[in-house]
Structures are given as C-alpha cells and as structure tokens.
C-alpha cells in the first residue's frame, strides 16, 4: 500500500501543513493536524496539495518526513500548522514548548465542551490505531518519548547527514507529463524535462 508525504497550502490564507496519508487520493484527503483541521473548518477546504514522496517503505517516509520537518522548521514556523515533526507515526513525538504555544494560539478564548473533548480524544485514538501495542506501550512512558526524540535529533545532527539528504533530494530531476509535475532520478520516456507552472499542479517523487 503506497504512503504519501504531502504538503498542503491553503489558497486563501497561505497556511501550510506537512503530513502523510495512505488515502487512495491524497489530494482529497483533508489532513489530520489539530491546528490545520481548525483552519480548514474556519476557512474551507480551498487547498493545493503537493506530493513530496510516494513510497511503500515506512522507513523512507520517516527519513524524508524528518528532512522536510527540519528543512522548513515546521513546528516553529508560523507558515505551517504543524505542532510536531512529521515522522509518519501518527504524531508519536514529545511536544516542545513551541508546539504547545502554537496550539495555544489557536485555542485562546475558546471553551471546550464535553463533546469537543470527546471528539479530540477519539481523534487521538484514531491516529494511534496503526501503531503496534508494543510501540504504544513504549511511547506511553515520558522517558521513552524523550529518548526517542534525542535519538532522532542525533541522527539528524550526525556530521554530513543534512548534506547527504540535501544532495539526494537535489539530484532528482523535474519532469512532467503535460498534466502533473514529477521528480525522478531518470526522466522516463514520454515525459518532458522541466516543471509545469500552473495552479494546483502536483509534485510527485516516487521512490
């Protein structure tokens, strides 16, 4: 089953959201982020979706998800609705001070009803459904959250890792089929080199 890493941009407000989905049509998929969903509810789903990666390898998805999360600094950036890095694991990451501040800004002045609390709890449970029981138990312990965060941070800050990832991504070539844009290591027969510039165009990088 293919997994998609995408970035959605609201056409009216410019707010962006980096996420992943196994939906058969990621362009119609609304996104699952708390801040992002509230934004969509308020402004409507007038969104352009760019597919950054299509893969069946969860490890590859996590690698590229971390790459873009750090590249765009999505947690601290006001341009993004993300409150945790996108790692393809349903948000199983400890919340930073920046994460809590960003969520707090969207809830300021709002009162949570029992119904809204119930829906939020159900959404959290739904996000964690794909995690194994062992993983859930491990990540439920605060010390393990912190340990995992440090491990991922250590990987990202390993000398040469950022440069390696940047070189890998920059080596892919833009091409198009006249309808959509793609990024490929080798341009396939029947496709044209270069990127289409049109509203709603889609970027697809298959690995």
C-alpha positions, 0 to 999 in steps of 0.5 A: 500500500503506497504512503504519501508525504504531502504538503498542503497550502491553503489558497486563501490564507497561505497556511501550510501543513506537512503530513502523510496519508495512505488515502487512495487520493491524497489530494482529497484527503483533508489532513489530520493536524489539530491546528490545520483541521481548525483552519480548514473548518474556519476557512474551507477546504480551498487547498493545493496539495503537493506530493513530496514522496510516494513510497511503500517503505515506512522507513523512507517516509520517516527519513524524508518526513524528518528532512522536510520537518527540519528543512522548513522548521515546521513546528516553529514556523508560523507558515505551517500548522504543524505542532510536531515533526512529521515522522509518519507515526501518527504524531508519536513525538514529545511536544516542545514548548513551541508546539504547545504555544502554537496550539495555544494560539489557536485555542485562546478564548475558546471553551471546550465542551464535553463533546469537543473533548470527546471528539479530540480524544477519539481523534487521538485514538484514531491516529494511534490505531496503526501503531503496534501495542508494543510501540504504544506501550513504549511511547506511553512512558515520558522517558521513552518519548524523550529518548526517542526524540534525542535519538532522532535529533542525533541522527539528524545532527550526525556530521554530513547527514543534512548534506547527504539528504540535501544532495539526494533530494537535489539530484532528482530531476523535474519532469512532467507529463503535460498534466502533473509535475514529477521528480525522478532520478531518470526522466522516463520516456514520454515525459518532458524535462522541466516543471509545469507552472500552473495552479494546483499542479502536483509534485510527485517523487516516487521512490 
